[in-house]
Amino acid sequence: MGRKRDIQQIEAIAQEFKMTQEERRDFGDFLEMEKINGQGGTKNDRVDFTYEELRQKAREFLSLS
């Protein structure tokens, strides 16, 4: 059930930042790469991101586009 909530939060962030469907998919990939590269968030022992961290990651992701 935790996984579904994570996806819901990412969807909400994508809507907030007016991401296209393609950007939303790429944002998900970006978040996974951040975790792999050790740039995870503070939630769940530095693996997952808090909602505010997701918002910051969205800003980073969109600035790279």
PyMOL Python script that loads the backbone (N, CA, C, O; Angstrom):
from pymol import cmd

cmd.read_pdbstr("""\
ATOM      1  N   MET A   1       0.818  -1.196   0.000  1.00  0.00           N
ATOM      2  CA  MET A   1       0.000   0.000   0.000  1.00  0.00           C
ATOM      3  C   MET A   1       0.859   1.257   0.000  1.00  0.00           C
ATOM      4  O   MET A   1       0.451   2.275  -0.559  1.00  0.00           O
ATOM      5  N   GLY A   2       2.034   1.211   0.610  1.00  0.00           N
ATOM      6  CA  GLY A   2       2.924   2.360   0.620  1.00  0.00           C
ATOM      7  C   GLY A   2       3.344   2.779  -0.776  1.00  0.00           C
ATOM      8  O   GLY A   2       3.481   3.967  -1.068  1.00  0.00           O
ATOM      9  N   ARG A   3       3.547   1.791  -1.635  1.00  0.00           N
ATOM     10  CA  ARG A   3       3.978   2.086  -3.002  1.00  0.00           C
ATOM     11  C   ARG A   3       2.924   2.904  -3.741  1.00  0.00           C
ATOM     12  O   ARG A   3       3.260   3.837  -4.470  1.00  0.00           O
ATOM     13  N   LYS A   4       1.655   2.560  -3.557  1.00  0.00           N
ATOM     14  CA  LYS A   4       0.590   3.288  -4.236  1.00  0.00           C
ATOM     15  C   LYS A   4       0.562   4.750  -3.783  1.00  0.00           C
ATOM     16  O   LYS A   4       0.345   5.653  -4.592  1.00  0.00           O
ATOM     17  N   ARG A   5       0.781   4.973  -2.495  1.00  0.00           N
ATOM     18  CA  ARG A   5       0.799   6.345  -1.986  1.00  0.00           C
ATOM     19  C   ARG A   5       1.944   7.135  -2.613  1.00  0.00           C
ATOM     20  O   ARG A   5       1.773   8.307  -2.946  1.00  0.00           O
ATOM     21  N   ASP A   6       3.111   6.506  -2.778  1.00  0.00           N
ATOM     22  CA  ASP A   6       4.244   7.165  -3.427  1.00  0.00           C
ATOM     23  C   ASP A   6       3.867   7.613  -4.834  1.00  0.00           C
ATOM     24  O   ASP A   6       4.158   8.737  -5.242  1.00  0.00           O
ATOM     25  N   ILE A   7       3.221   6.723  -5.561  1.00  0.00           N
ATOM     26  CA  ILE A   7       2.817   7.043  -6.938  1.00  0.00           C
ATOM     27  C   ILE A   7       1.807   8.179  -6.942  1.00  0.00           C
ATOM     28  O   ILE A   7       1.880   9.070  -7.787  1.00  0.00           O
ATOM     29  N   GLN A   8       0.868   8.155  -6.005  1.00  0.00           N
ATOM     30  CA  GLN A   8      -0.119   9.232  -5.906  1.00  0.00           C
ATOM     31  C   GLN A   8       0.556  10.569  -5.633  1.00  0.00           C
ATOM     32  O   GLN A   8       0.153  11.594  -6.184  1.00  0.00           O
ATOM     33  N   GLN A   9       1.571  10.565  -4.796  1.00  0.00           N
ATOM     34  CA  GLN A   9       2.284  11.812  -4.506  1.00  0.00           C
ATOM     35  C   GLN A   9       3.016  12.309  -5.748  1.00  0.00           C
ATOM     36  O   GLN A   9       3.010  13.506  -6.035  1.00  0.00           O
ATOM     37  N   ILE A  10       3.640  11.405  -6.476  1.00  0.00           N
ATOM     38  CA  ILE A  10       4.351  11.800  -7.701  1.00  0.00           C
ATOM     39  C   ILE A  10       3.367  12.337  -8.728  1.00  0.00           C
ATOM     40  O   ILE A  10       3.656  13.316  -9.416  1.00  0.00           O
ATOM     41  N   GLU A  11       2.208  11.702  -8.836  1.00  0.00           N
ATOM     42  CA  GLU A  11       1.175  12.195  -9.757  1.00  0.00           C
ATOM     43  C   GLU A  11       0.720  13.600  -9.366  1.00  0.00           C
ATOM     44  O   GLU A  11       0.534  14.457 -10.231  1.00  0.00           O
ATOM     45  N   ALA A  12       0.540  13.837  -8.069  1.00  0.00           N
ATOM     46  CA  ALA A  12       0.120  15.156  -7.592  1.00  0.00           C
ATOM     47  C   ALA A  12       1.185  16.210  -7.901  1.00  0.00           C
ATOM     48  O   ALA A  12       0.857  17.328  -8.300  1.00  0.00           O
ATOM     49  N   ILE A  13       2.440  15.859  -7.718  1.00  0.00           N
ATOM     50  CA  ILE A  13       3.538  16.780  -8.030  1.00  0.00           C
ATOM     51  C   ILE A  13       3.554  17.084  -9.531  1.00  0.00           C
ATOM     52  O   ILE A  13       3.723  18.233  -9.939  1.00  0.00           O
ATOM     53  N   ALA A  14       3.376  16.047 -10.340  1.00  0.00           N
ATOM     54  CA  ALA A  14       3.361  16.230 -11.800  1.00  0.00           C
ATOM     55  C   ALA A  14       2.242  17.181 -12.206  1.00  0.00           C
ATOM     56  O   ALA A  14       2.434  18.027 -13.079  1.00  0.00           O
ATOM     57  N   GLN A  15       1.083  17.050 -11.584  1.00  0.00           N
ATOM     58  CA  GLN A  15      -0.022  17.964 -11.888  1.00  0.00           C
ATOM     59  C   GLN A  15       0.301  19.373 -11.415  1.00  0.00           C
ATOM     60  O   GLN A  15       0.059  20.345 -12.131  1.00  0.00           O
ATOM     61  N   GLU A  16       0.844  19.483 -10.217  1.00  0.00           N
ATOM     62  CA  GLU A  16       1.185  20.796  -9.673  1.00  0.00           C
ATOM     63  C   GLU A  16       2.149  21.549 -10.588  1.00  0.00           C
ATOM     64  O   GLU A  16       2.018  22.757 -10.783  1.00  0.00           O
ATOM     65  N   PHE A  17       3.122  20.819 -11.146  1.00  0.00           N
ATOM     66  CA  PHE A  17       4.128  21.433 -12.006  1.00  0.00           C
ATOM     67  C   PHE A  17       3.755  21.369 -13.483  1.00  0.00           C
ATOM     68  O   PHE A  17       4.562  21.693 -14.355  1.00  0.00           O
ATOM     69  N   LYS A  18       2.512  20.945 -13.753  1.00  0.00           N
ATOM     70  CA  LYS A  18       1.961  20.917 -15.111  1.00  0.00           C
ATOM     71  C   LYS A  18       2.849  20.132 -16.091  1.00  0.00           C
ATOM     72  O   LYS A  18       3.122  20.582 -17.204  1.00  0.00           O
ATOM     73  N   MET A  19       3.287  18.958 -15.649  1.00  0.00           N
ATOM     74  CA  MET A  19       4.113  18.098 -16.492  1.00  0.00           C
ATOM     75  C   MET A  19       3.245  17.388 -17.523  1.00  0.00           C
ATOM     76  O   MET A  19       2.104  17.018 -17.248  1.00  0.00           O
ATOM     77  N   THR A  20       3.803  17.209 -18.701  1.00  0.00           N
ATOM     78  CA  THR A  20       3.141  16.384 -19.709  1.00  0.00           C
ATOM     79  C   THR A  20       3.272  14.917 -19.280  1.00  0.00           C
ATOM     80  O   THR A  20       3.998  14.607 -18.335  1.00  0.00           O
ATOM     81  N   GLN A  21       2.572  14.026 -19.971  1.00  0.00           N
ATOM     82  CA  GLN A  21       2.681  12.602 -19.652  1.00  0.00           C
ATOM     83  C   GLN A  21       4.115  12.114 -19.845  1.00  0.00           C
ATOM     84  O   GLN A  21       4.618  11.317 -19.053  1.00  0.00           O
ATOM     85  N   GLU A  22       4.764  12.591 -20.893  1.00  0.00           N
ATOM     86  CA  GLU A  22       6.154  12.198 -21.138  1.00  0.00           C
ATOM     87  C   GLU A  22       7.073  12.711 -20.031  1.00  0.00           C
ATOM     88  O   GLU A  22       7.939  11.983 -19.547  1.00  0.00           O
ATOM     89  N   GLU A  23       6.879  13.969 -19.636  1.00  0.00           N
ATOM     90  CA  GLU A  23       7.684  14.520 -18.545  1.00  0.00           C
ATOM     91  C   GLU A  23       7.446  13.746 -17.253  1.00  0.00           C
ATOM     92  O   GLU A  23       8.379  13.517 -16.483  1.00  0.00           O
ATOM     93  N   ARG A  24       6.205  13.346 -17.015  1.00  0.00           N
ATOM     94  CA  ARG A  24       5.878  12.586 -15.808  1.00  0.00           C
ATOM     95  C   ARG A  24       6.630  11.254 -15.785  1.00  0.00           C
ATOM     96  O   ARG A  24       7.183  10.871 -14.754  1.00  0.00           O
ATOM     97  N   ARG A  25       6.651  10.556 -16.909  1.00  0.00           N
ATOM     98  CA  ARG A  25       7.391   9.288 -16.988  1.00  0.00           C
ATOM     99  C   ARG A  25       8.880   9.535 -16.785  1.00  0.00           C
ATOM    100  O   ARG A  25       9.541   8.796 -16.055  1.00  0.00           O
ATOM    101  N   ASP A  26       9.402  10.561 -17.424  1.00  0.00           N
ATOM    102  CA  ASP A  26      10.820  10.893 -17.287  1.00  0.00           C
ATOM    103  C   ASP A  26      11.146  11.322 -15.852  1.00  0.00           C
ATOM    104  O   ASP A  26      12.232  11.029 -15.351  1.00  0.00           O
ATOM    105  N   PHE A  27      10.221  12.007 -15.197  1.00  0.00           N
ATOM    106  CA  PHE A  27      10.412  12.412 -13.812  1.00  0.00           C
ATOM    107  C   PHE A  27      10.527  11.176 -12.917  1.00  0.00           C
ATOM    108  O   PHE A  27      11.373  11.135 -12.024  1.00  0.00           O
ATOM    109  N   GLY A  28       9.692  10.185 -13.151  1.00  0.00           N
ATOM    110  CA  GLY A  28       9.784   8.933 -12.397  1.00  0.00           C
ATOM    111  C   GLY A  28      11.135   8.270 -12.584  1.00  0.00           C
ATOM    112  O   GLY A  28      11.733   7.785 -11.623  1.00  0.00           O
ATOM    113  N   ASP A  29      11.619   8.249 -13.825  1.00  0.00           N
ATOM    114  CA  ASP A  29      12.949   7.692 -14.105  1.00  0.00           C
ATOM    115  C   ASP A  29      14.033   8.508 -13.403  1.00  0.00           C
ATOM    116  O   ASP A  29      14.981   7.950 -12.850  1.00  0.00           O
ATOM    117  N   PHE A  30      13.885   9.819 -13.432  1.00  0.00           N
ATOM    118  CA  PHE A  30      14.827  10.717 -12.768  1.00  0.00           C
ATOM    119  C   PHE A  30      14.896  10.404 -11.267  1.00  0.00           C
ATOM    120  O   PHE A  30      15.984  10.337 -10.695  1.00  0.00           O
ATOM    121  N   LEU A  31      13.743  10.214 -10.639  1.00  0.00           N
ATOM    122  CA  LEU A  31      13.719   9.901  -9.206  1.00  0.00           C
ATOM    123  C   LEU A  31      14.402   8.573  -8.920  1.00  0.00           C
ATOM    124  O   LEU A  31      15.138   8.457  -7.940  1.00  0.00           O
ATOM    125  N   GLU A  32      14.173   7.586  -9.748  1.00  0.00           N
ATOM    126  CA  GLU A  32      14.820   6.286  -9.549  1.00  0.00           C
ATOM    127  C   GLU A  32      16.334   6.402  -9.689  1.00  0.00           C
ATOM    128  O   GLU A  32      17.074   5.785  -8.924  1.00  0.00           O
ATOM    129  N   MET A  33      16.796   7.180 -10.651  1.00  0.00           N
ATOM    130  CA  MET A  33      18.240   7.381 -10.832  1.00  0.00           C
ATOM    131  C   MET A  33      18.832   8.136  -9.637  1.00  0.00           C
ATOM    132  O   MET A  33      19.954   7.852  -9.219  1.00  0.00           O
ATOM    133  N   GLU A  34      18.092   9.083  -9.096  1.00  0.00           N
ATOM    134  CA  GLU A  34      18.557   9.811  -7.919  1.00  0.00           C
ATOM    135  C   GLU A  34      18.770   8.827  -6.762  1.00  0.00           C
ATOM    136  O   GLU A  34      19.771   8.906  -6.050  1.00  0.00           O
ATOM    137  N   LYS A  35      17.835   7.913  -6.585  1.00  0.00           N
ATOM    138  CA  LYS A  35      17.961   6.912  -5.519  1.00  0.00           C
ATOM    139  C   LYS A  35      19.169   6.011  -5.763  1.00  0.00           C
ATOM    140  O   LYS A  35      19.939   5.741  -4.841  1.00  0.00           O
ATOM    141  N   ILE A  36      19.336   5.548  -6.989  1.00  0.00           N
ATOM    142  CA  ILE A  36      20.462   4.671  -7.337  1.00  0.00           C
ATOM    143  C   ILE A  36      21.792   5.381  -7.088  1.00  0.00           C
ATOM    144  O   ILE A  36      22.758   4.767  -6.635  1.00  0.00           O
ATOM    145  N   ASN A  37      21.831   6.680  -7.390  1.00  0.00           N
ATOM    146  CA  ASN A  37      23.053   7.460  -7.231  1.00  0.00           C
ATOM    147  C   ASN A  37      23.256   7.975  -5.806  1.00  0.00           C
ATOM    148  O   ASN A  37      24.137   8.797  -5.552  1.00  0.00           O
ATOM    149  N   GLY A  38      22.437   7.484  -4.887  1.00  0.00           N
ATOM    150  CA  GLY A  38      22.603   7.879  -3.492  1.00  0.00           C
ATOM    151  C   GLY A  38      22.008   9.218  -3.142  1.00  0.00           C
ATOM    152  O   GLY A  38      22.329   9.785  -2.098  1.00  0.00           O
ATOM    153  N   GLN A  39      21.145   9.736  -3.996  1.00  0.00           N
ATOM    154  CA  GLN A  39      20.525  11.039  -3.749  1.00  0.00           C
ATOM    155  C   GLN A  39      19.087  10.879  -3.273  1.00  0.00           C
ATOM    156  O   GLN A  39      18.227  11.708  -3.571  1.00  0.00           O
ATOM    157  N   GLY A  40      18.836   9.796  -2.526  1.00  0.00           N
ATOM    158  CA  GLY A  40      17.502   9.544  -1.992  1.00  0.00           C
ATOM    159  C   GLY A  40      17.126  10.580  -0.956  1.00  0.00           C
ATOM    160  O   GLY A  40      17.942  11.408  -0.550  1.00  0.00           O
ATOM    161  N   GLY A  41      15.889  10.517  -0.541  1.00  0.00           N
ATOM    162  CA  GLY A  41      15.386  11.492   0.412  1.00  0.00           C
ATOM    163  C   GLY A  41      15.575  11.061   1.850  1.00  0.00           C
ATOM    164  O   GLY A  41      16.334  10.138   2.145  1.00  0.00           O
ATOM    165  N   THR A  42      14.882  11.735   2.729  1.00  0.00           N
ATOM    166  CA  THR A  42      15.015  11.470   4.158  1.00  0.00           C
ATOM    167  C   THR A  42      13.950  10.515   4.679  1.00  0.00           C
ATOM    168  O   THR A  42      14.057  10.040   5.809  1.00  0.00           O
ATOM    169  N   LYS A  43      12.943  10.226   3.895  1.00  0.00           N
ATOM    170  CA  LYS A  43      11.873   9.333   4.326  1.00  0.00           C
ATOM    171  C   LYS A  43      12.348   7.888   4.227  1.00  0.00           C
ATOM    172  O   LYS A  43      13.049   7.533   3.279  1.00  0.00           O
ATOM    173  N   ASN A  44      11.980   7.063   5.181  1.00  0.00           N
ATOM    174  CA  ASN A  44      12.321   5.627   5.157  1.00  0.00           C
ATOM    175  C   ASN A  44      13.821   5.388   5.040  1.00  0.00           C
ATOM    176  O   ASN A  44      14.286   4.706   4.126  1.00  0.00           O
ATOM    177  N   ASP A  45      14.558   5.951   5.967  1.00  0.00           N
ATOM    178  CA  ASP A  45      16.008   5.703   6.024  1.00  0.00           C
ATOM    179  C   ASP A  45      16.729   6.138   4.745  1.00  0.00           C
ATOM    180  O   ASP A  45      17.546   5.395   4.201  1.00  0.00           O
ATOM    181  N   ARG A  46      16.422   7.336   4.278  1.00  0.00           N
ATOM    182  CA  ARG A  46      17.092   7.966   3.127  1.00  0.00           C
ATOM    183  C   ARG A  46      16.916   7.210   1.815  1.00  0.00           C
ATOM    184  O   ARG A  46      17.815   7.192   0.974  1.00  0.00           O
ATOM    185  N   VAL A  47      15.771   6.598   1.648  1.00  0.00           N
ATOM    186  CA  VAL A  47      15.493   5.929   0.377  1.00  0.00           C
ATOM    187  C   VAL A  47      14.411   6.694  -0.377  1.00  0.00           C
ATOM    188  O   VAL A  47      14.599   7.052  -1.540  1.00  0.00           O
ATOM    189  N   ASP A  48      13.298   6.942   0.269  1.00  0.00           N
ATOM    190  CA  ASP A  48      12.184   7.626  -0.374  1.00  0.00           C
ATOM    191  C   ASP A  48      12.225   9.118  -0.067  1.00  0.00           C
ATOM    192  O   ASP A  48      12.976   9.582   0.791  1.00  0.00           O
ATOM    193  N   PHE A  49      11.399   9.845  -0.792  1.00  0.00           N
ATOM    194  CA  PHE A  49      11.350  11.294  -0.659  1.00  0.00           C
ATOM    195  C   PHE A  49      10.097  11.732   0.082  1.00  0.00           C
ATOM    196  O   PHE A  49       9.031  11.138  -0.081  1.00  0.00           O
ATOM    197  N   THR A  50      10.228  12.770   0.895  1.00  0.00           N
ATOM    198  CA  THR A  50       9.051  13.399   1.481  1.00  0.00           C
ATOM    199  C   THR A  50       8.372  14.202   0.374  1.00  0.00           C
ATOM    200  O   THR A  50       8.937  14.402  -0.702  1.00  0.00           O
ATOM    201  N   TYR A  51       7.155  14.658   0.655  1.00  0.00           N
ATOM    202  CA  TYR A  51       6.428  15.430  -0.353  1.00  0.00           C
ATOM    203  C   TYR A  51       7.203  16.691  -0.741  1.00  0.00           C
ATOM    204  O   TYR A  51       7.298  17.024  -1.922  1.00  0.00           O
ATOM    205  N   GLU A  52       7.751  17.386   0.247  1.00  0.00           N
ATOM    206  CA  GLU A  52       8.518  18.607  -0.050  1.00  0.00           C
ATOM    207  C   GLU A  52       9.787  18.283  -0.840  1.00  0.00           C
ATOM    208  O   GLU A  52      10.185  19.053  -1.714  1.00  0.00           O
ATOM    209  N   GLU A  53      10.415  17.159  -0.540  1.00  0.00           N
ATOM    210  CA  GLU A  53      11.594  16.753  -1.311  1.00  0.00           C
ATOM    211  C   GLU A  53      11.206  16.431  -2.752  1.00  0.00           C
ATOM    212  O   GLU A  53      11.964  16.722  -3.678  1.00  0.00           O
ATOM    213  N   LEU A  54      10.036  15.834  -2.946  1.00  0.00           N
ATOM    214  CA  LEU A  54       9.567  15.570  -4.312  1.00  0.00           C
ATOM    215  C   LEU A  54       9.350  16.881  -5.072  1.00  0.00           C
ATOM    216  O   LEU A  54       9.657  16.974  -6.260  1.00  0.00           O
ATOM    217  N   ARG A  55       8.828  17.873  -4.393  1.00  0.00           N
ATOM    218  CA  ARG A  55       8.632  19.180  -5.038  1.00  0.00           C
ATOM    219  C   ARG A  55       9.981  19.770  -5.456  1.00  0.00           C
ATOM    220  O   ARG A  55      10.107  20.319  -6.551  1.00  0.00           O
ATOM    221  N   GLN A  56      10.980  19.657  -4.591  1.00  0.00           N
ATOM    222  CA  GLN A  56      12.318  20.159  -4.920  1.00  0.00           C
ATOM    223  C   GLN A  56      12.912  19.373  -6.088  1.00  0.00           C
ATOM    224  O   GLN A  56      13.526  19.955  -6.983  1.00  0.00           O
ATOM    225  N   LYS A  57      12.729  18.061  -6.080  1.00  0.00           N
ATOM    226  CA  LYS A  57      13.234  17.227  -7.179  1.00  0.00           C
ATOM    227  C   LYS A  57      12.544  17.593  -8.488  1.00  0.00           C
ATOM    228  O   LYS A  57      13.168  17.559  -9.548  1.00  0.00           O
ATOM    229  N   ALA A  58      11.263  17.942  -8.421  1.00  0.00           N
ATOM    230  CA  ALA A  58      10.550  18.366  -9.626  1.00  0.00           C
ATOM    231  C   ALA A  58      11.170  19.645 -10.184  1.00  0.00           C
ATOM    232  O   ALA A  58      11.337  19.785 -11.395  1.00  0.00           O
ATOM    233  N   ARG A  59      11.508  20.568  -9.301  1.00  0.00           N
ATOM    234  CA  ARG A  59      12.156  21.812  -9.746  1.00  0.00           C
ATOM    235  C   ARG A  59      13.507  21.501 -10.410  1.00  0.00           C
ATOM    236  O   ARG A  59      13.837  22.057 -11.458  1.00  0.00           O
ATOM    237  N   GLU A  60      14.272  20.615  -9.789  1.00  0.00           N
ATOM    238  CA  GLU A  60      15.566  20.217 -10.365  1.00  0.00           C
ATOM    239  C   GLU A  60      15.374  19.565 -11.718  1.00  0.00           C
ATOM    240  O   GLU A  60      16.057  19.909 -12.682  1.00  0.00           O
ATOM    241  N   PHE A  61      14.442  18.619 -11.795  1.00  0.00           N
ATOM    242  CA  PHE A  61      14.183  17.913 -13.030  1.00  0.00           C
ATOM    243  C   PHE A  61      13.775  18.857 -14.153  1.00  0.00           C
ATOM    244  O   PHE A  61      14.288  18.758 -15.268  1.00  0.00           O
ATOM    245  N   LEU A  62      12.865  19.760 -13.866  1.00  0.00           N
ATOM    246  CA  LEU A  62      12.391  20.674 -14.900  1.00  0.00           C
ATOM    247  C   LEU A  62      13.453  21.681 -15.305  1.00  0.00           C
ATOM    248  O   LEU A  62      13.435  22.165 -16.437  1.00  0.00           O
ATOM    249  N   SER A  63      14.368  22.007 -14.422  1.00  0.00           N
ATOM    250  CA  SER A  63      15.436  22.940 -14.785  1.00  0.00           C
ATOM    251  C   SER A  63      16.454  22.271 -15.725  1.00  0.00           C
ATOM    252  O   SER A  63      17.190  22.953 -16.438  1.00  0.00           O
ATOM    253  N   LEU A  64      16.485  20.936 -15.718  1.00  0.00           N
ATOM    254  CA  LEU A  64      17.391  20.207 -16.610  1.00  0.00           C
ATOM    255  C   LEU A  64      16.834  20.087 -18.018  1.00  0.00           C
ATOM    256  O   LEU A  64      17.575  19.834 -18.968  1.00  0.00           O
ATOM    257  N   SER A  65      15.531  20.270 -18.149  1.00  0.00           N
ATOM    258  CA  SER A  65      14.866  20.108 -19.455  1.00  0.00           C
ATOM    259  C   SER A  65      15.139  21.249 -20.381  1.00  0.00           C
ATOM    260  O   SER A  65      14.651  21.257 -21.512  1.00  0.00           O
TER     261      SER A  65
END
""", "prot")
cmd.dss("prot")
cmd.show_as("cartoon", "prot")
cmd.util.cbc("prot")
cmd.orient("prot")
